[in-house]
């Protein structure tokens, strides 16, 4: 069959036009896919950035005046003293409380110069805890801004743990809440305690 020149030209335009449309559609699809990828990446990175910022803000807001000195260690636990710098106090106190958190659950926590209020107990020790709340005894409620609150305690490791040098059961957070002489209250959250004793006195 004889195909006219006009028919050939129409066919070429039709084919070329379809091809151009196909290329445009494919290019648009690639752009959309790239945009979606960027959107998904941003959706992941934004919460991550906000989380990192919140951690940095929390770290900058904690008080660095906490220390733990381990005076005796053995393969089942340790005896230590907690030092808390009281220079943040506005005035002398009429009582104080501490909320202590450990890195992991300890088999036993024992304290001598404070009362354990949570978990409730009639003894000076509690078993299988990852956090404890304690408060002053009748003879040591008053704190001054020129001192450290010093508190001796003992930790026993869970069964199966025998690493004398383990830090898996150290204190990682302490929040102190006080009532002042005038009835007002105050609180501070300490950074994870540094190991060792304070090297400088508390500043009033």
Buried (B, 14 or more C-beta within 10 A) or exposed (E): EEEEEEEEEEEEEEEEEEEEEEEEEEEEEEEEEEEEEEEEEEEEEEEEEEEEEEEEEEEEEBBEBBBBBBEEBEEBBBBBBBBBBBBBBEBBBBBBBBBBBBBBEBBBBBBEBBBBBBEEEEEBBBBEBBBBBBBBEEEBBEBBBEBBBBBBBBBBBBEEBEEEEBEEBBBBBBBBBBBBEEEEEBEBBBBBBBEEEBEEEBEE
